[in-house]
């Protein structure tokens, strides 16, 4: 299959040189490199860490609208 791969200039030069030295194609060098990477085990997926859930009681004071800053100021001033 044909595809386009972008490589750093220095890496491409080294790969071409290696291919020429070994009498191989650049494609075979790239295929071997990809195969080597794919043989290695991939990163382990981390299992999510369960987060603690608060058991605290309480809640919003009756008559306080959290969307109304004046209600909050009044409650804070009276505390």
N, C-alpha and C positions, 0 to 999 in steps of 0.2 A: 504494500500500500504506500502511496506517496503522501508525504506530509511536509510541512515546513517547520523547521526547528531553528530557533535563534540561539546561537552560542556566542559567548564572549570571544573576541578576536584571538586572544592568546590561547584559549582552549581549542578553538578550531584549528589553529596552526599546529598545535601539539598533536592533535588527533590525526591530522593529515600527514604529519611527519611520521607518526607511529605506523599508520596504514602503509605508507610508502616503504618504510624500513622492513615491514613484515610481509610486503607483497600482498596486502589486503585492500579491500575497498573501505572508504570512509563509512559507508553504510554498515559494514560488518563490525567496525570498531564501535559505532554508536549502538548497534543492537546488543553487542556484548556488554557494554556499560549499562544499558537499561536492564538487561537480564540479571546482571550482578546486583543491582539495586533492588530489583523485585524479589530476589531470593532472600534478602534480609528480612527479618521480621519487622513488621510495621510498628508504629507507636501503639502502645496499649491504650485502649479507651478507658478513661478513668470513670469509675462509677461515681455518680453524684453523691456528695456528702449530704446526708440529711441535716437540715437546719433545725435548730431547736424552735419549738413553738411555745410562745409565752402562755403561761397558765394564770397570769395576773387577771384579776377581776377589775371592775370599774367600767369606765367608758366616758362618754361625753355627758357633761352635766345637763340636766333638763333645762330646756329653753335656750341652749347655746347652739347657734348655727355656725359651724366651722367656716362657712363661706362668707360670713359677715364679720369683718375685723372689729367693728364697734362692739359686738357682743363679746368677743374675746377680750378686748381692752377692759370692758366693764367688769368681767369676771376676774381678770388679773388685778385690777385696781382694788377690788373688794376682798381679795385673798389676804 
